[in-house]
Amino acid sequence: MNDPSTPEPRLAVAAVVVDAERLLLIRRGRAPQVGKWSLPGGRVEPGETLAEAVSREVLEETGIEVVPGDLVGWADRRDHEWHYVILDFAAVPALSVTDPVAGDDAAEAAWFPLAELGELQLVDGLRAWLVEHDVLPNGL
């Protein structure tokens, strides 16, 4: 049964870009969870394939071109104002790896060694998701 006060789900994508034991992350510049680190990604635009959306979002937020790969997993994130179903894809840099440059709604973008992710303030649920999907070893 539809509840008119419940936000409609929006489809989004994110990229799990790992290179040389480093993960590409962005610091969120807008709500929700402003100031926390997250995977680069965002909404799928009308007419886009999922792969196109992954490539576009990573480029817009980090300046890095990627080649999307397989689906790693998904996340269902919601509160009283928003609801996103996020499909998370593996991706690799398309060219030689460069330093990311934050753009679009990312306040910062950076590569982080996997071993140092425990020190970062990640968006809610991301650390557990990374462990569950074997991106991070359990305990980090």
C-alpha positions in Angstrom: 0.0 0.0 0.0 1.4 3.4 -1.0 1.8 6.0 1.7 1.8 9.5 0.2 4.1 10.8 3.0 6.8 8.3 2.1 9.3 9.4 -0.5 9.4 7.6 -3.8 12.6 5.5 -4.3 15.2 6.9 -6.7 17.7 4.8 -8.5 21.3 5.6 -8.0 24.7 4.1 -8.7 28.1 4.2 -7.0 31.6 3.0 -7.9 33.9 0.9 -5.9 37.2 2.0 -7.5 40.2 0.2 -6.0 43.7 0.8 -7.4 46.9 -0.3 -5.7 45.2 -1.1 -2.4 43.6 2.3 -2.4 39.9 3.2 -2.5 38.6 6.3 -4.3 36.2 8.3 -2.0 34.5 11.6 -2.0 33.6 13.8 1.0 29.9 14.7 0.6 29.3 18.3 0.0 25.5 18.1 0.3 22.9 16.4 2.4 22.4 13.7 3.2 25.4 13.1 5.5 27.3 16.2 4.5 31.0 16.0 5.4 31.2 12.3 5.5 33.3 10.1 3.1 31.4 8.0 0.6 31.8 6.2 -2.7 31.5 8.4 -5.7 28.1 8.1 -7.4 24.7 9.6 -7.7 21.3 9.4 -9.5 20.7 7.6 -12.8 19.5 10.2 -15.3 16.7 9.4 -17.8 18.0 7.6 -20.9 21.3 6.5 -19.2 22.5 3.0 -18.9 23.8 2.0 -15.5 27.4 1.9 -16.9 27.0 5.4 -18.3 25.7 6.7 -15.0 28.6 5.2 -13.1 31.2 6.7 -15.5 29.5 10.1 -15.6 29.1 10.3 -11.8 32.7 9.3 -11.0 34.0 11.8 -13.7 31.8 14.6 -12.3 32.7 14.1 -8.7 36.4 13.1 -9.0 37.7 14.0 -12.5 38.7 10.4 -13.0 37.5 8.4 -16.0 36.6 4.8 -15.1 35.5 1.7 -16.8 32.5 0.1 -14.9 32.6 -3.6 -14.2 30.4 -6.0 -12.4 27.7 -5.3 -9.8 29.3 -5.6 -6.4 26.1 -5.2 -4.3 23.3 -2.8 -3.5 22.2 -0.6 -0.6 18.8 0.8 0.3 19.2 4.1 2.1 16.2 6.2 3.3 14.9 8.6 5.9 11.7 10.6 6.0 12.8 13.0 3.2 14.6 10.7 0.7 14.9 7.1 -0.4 17.7 5.8 -2.7 18.3 2.3 -4.0 22.0 2.4 -4.8 23.6 -0.2 -7.2 27.3 -0.4 -6.4 29.6 -1.4 -9.3 33.3 -2.3 -9.4 35.2 0.1 -11.6 38.8 0.6 -12.7 40.5 3.8 -13.9 40.4 4.1 -17.7 43.7 5.8 -17.9 46.8 6.2 -15.8 45.8 6.9 -12.2 45.8 10.5 -11.3 45.0 12.6 -8.2 41.2 13.2 -8.1 39.8 16.7 -8.2 36.5 17.2 -6.4 33.6 18.5 -8.5 29.8 18.5 -8.7 28.5 17.9 -5.2 31.7 16.5 -3.8 33.6 18.7 -1.3 36.8 16.7 -1.6 37.9 13.6 -3.5 40.9 11.4 -2.6 42.5 8.0 -2.7 42.7 6.3 0.7 44.8 3.2 1.5 42.4 0.4 2.4 44.2 -0.1 5.7 43.5 3.5 6.7 39.7 3.5 6.1 39.1 2.8 9.8 40.2 6.3 10.6 37.7 8.0 8.3 34.2 9.2 9.1 32.3 7.2 6.4 28.6 7.6 5.6 26.4 5.4 7.7 26.6 1.8 6.8 29.5 2.1 4.3 32.2 0.4 6.4 29.9 -2.6 7.1 28.9 -2.8 3.4 32.6 -2.7 2.3 33.4 -5.6 4.8 30.3 -7.6 3.7 31.3 -7.3 0.1 34.9 -8.2 0.6 36.3 -4.8 -0.3 37.7 -4.4 3.2 38.9 -7.2 5.5 36.8 -7.7 8.6 38.1 -5.6 11.5 39.1 -2.4 9.6 
